[in-house]
Amino acid sequence: MQVIVRDNNVEQALRVLKKRMQREGIFREMRARESFEKPSEKRVREAAEAVRRHRKAQKKKLQREGLLPAPKKSPRAR
């Protein structure tokens, strides 16, 4: 992963790097690798993630079909 520092603005580059790492799931993976996870806990976690993904996909599908209102777009502060 590479981030370009512009005008010696390291703080902004760090923010961009952290955002990209968050999006890629690196922080979540680091936390998961800190300690051993029992196989039963892993199954429960993976099942919960699958349910979450399925619900999110269903919600998006209903929004595309017009049965649910689309999420409101927030103006980005600059």
Rosetta constraint file for C-alpha pairs under 8 A:
AtomPair CA 2 CA 17 HARMONIC 7.91 0.50
AtomPair CA 3 CA 13 HARMONIC 6.36 0.50
AtomPair CA 3 CA 16 HARMONIC 7.26 0.50
AtomPair CA 3 CA 17 HARMONIC 6.30 0.50
AtomPair CA 4 CA 13 HARMONIC 6.72 0.50
AtomPair CA 5 CA 9 HARMONIC 6.09 0.50
AtomPair CA 5 CA 10 HARMONIC 6.10 0.50
AtomPair CA 5 CA 12 HARMONIC 7.87 0.50
AtomPair CA 5 CA 13 HARMONIC 5.52 0.50
AtomPair CA 6 CA 10 HARMONIC 7.86 0.50
AtomPair CA 6 CA 13 HARMONIC 7.80 0.50
AtomPair CA 9 CA 13 HARMONIC 6.58 0.50
AtomPair CA 10 CA 14 HARMONIC 6.11 0.50
AtomPair CA 11 CA 15 HARMONIC 6.31 0.50
AtomPair CA 12 CA 16 HARMONIC 6.28 0.50
AtomPair CA 13 CA 17 HARMONIC 6.13 0.50
AtomPair CA 14 CA 18 HARMONIC 6.08 0.50
AtomPair CA 15 CA 19 HARMONIC 6.16 0.50
AtomPair CA 16 CA 20 HARMONIC 6.24 0.50
AtomPair CA 17 CA 21 HARMONIC 6.14 0.50
AtomPair CA 18 CA 22 HARMONIC 6.02 0.50
AtomPair CA 19 CA 23 HARMONIC 6.20 0.50
AtomPair CA 20 CA 24 HARMONIC 6.19 0.50
AtomPair CA 21 CA 25 HARMONIC 6.22 0.50
AtomPair CA 21 CA 26 HARMONIC 5.41 0.50
AtomPair CA 21 CA 27 HARMONIC 6.76 0.50
AtomPair CA 22 CA 26 HARMONIC 6.21 0.50
AtomPair CA 22 CA 27 HARMONIC 6.12 0.50
AtomPair CA 22 CA 28 HARMONIC 7.90 0.50
AtomPair CA 25 CA 29 HARMONIC 6.27 0.50
AtomPair CA 26 CA 30 HARMONIC 6.14 0.50
AtomPair CA 27 CA 31 HARMONIC 6.28 0.50
AtomPair CA 28 CA 32 HARMONIC 6.23 0.50
AtomPair CA 29 CA 33 HARMONIC 6.22 0.50
AtomPair CA 30 CA 34 HARMONIC 6.39 0.50
AtomPair CA 31 CA 35 HARMONIC 7.89 0.50
AtomPair CA 32 CA 36 HARMONIC 7.96 0.50
AtomPair CA 32 CA 37 HARMONIC 7.69 0.50
AtomPair CA 37 CA 41 HARMONIC 6.35 0.50
AtomPair CA 37 CA 42 HARMONIC 6.33 0.50
AtomPair CA 38 CA 42 HARMONIC 6.21 0.50
AtomPair CA 39 CA 43 HARMONIC 6.23 0.50
AtomPair CA 40 CA 44 HARMONIC 6.35 0.50
AtomPair CA 41 CA 45 HARMONIC 6.11 0.50
AtomPair CA 42 CA 46 HARMONIC 6.04 0.50
AtomPair CA 43 CA 47 HARMONIC 6.06 0.50
AtomPair CA 44 CA 48 HARMONIC 6.21 0.50
AtomPair CA 45 CA 49 HARMONIC 6.20 0.50
AtomPair CA 46 CA 50 HARMONIC 6.15 0.50
AtomPair CA 47 CA 51 HARMONIC 6.28 0.50
AtomPair CA 48 CA 52 HARMONIC 6.20 0.50
AtomPair CA 49 CA 53 HARMONIC 6.14 0.50
AtomPair CA 50 CA 54 HARMONIC 6.11 0.50
AtomPair CA 51 CA 55 HARMONIC 6.15 0.50
AtomPair CA 52 CA 56 HARMONIC 6.16 0.50
AtomPair CA 53 CA 57 HARMONIC 6.16 0.50
AtomPair CA 54 CA 58 HARMONIC 6.15 0.50
AtomPair CA 55 CA 59 HARMONIC 6.10 0.50
AtomPair CA 56 CA 60 HARMONIC 6.25 0.50
AtomPair CA 57 CA 61 HARMONIC 6.12 0.50
AtomPair CA 58 CA 62 HARMONIC 6.20 0.50
AtomPair CA 59 CA 63 HARMONIC 6.21 0.50
AtomPair CA 59 CA 68 HARMONIC 7.75 0.50
AtomPair CA 60 CA 64 HARMONIC 6.18 0.50
AtomPair CA 61 CA 65 HARMONIC 6.27 0.50
AtomPair CA 62 CA 66 HARMONIC 6.18 0.50
AtomPair CA 62 CA 67 HARMONIC 5.25 0.50
AtomPair CA 62 CA 68 HARMONIC 5.66 0.50
AtomPair CA 63 CA 67 HARMONIC 5.86 0.50
AtomPair CA 63 CA 68 HARMONIC 4.71 0.50
AtomPair CA 63 CA 69 HARMONIC 6.01 0.50
AtomPair CA 63 CA 70 HARMONIC 5.68 0.50
AtomPair CA 66 CA 70 HARMONIC 7.99 0.50
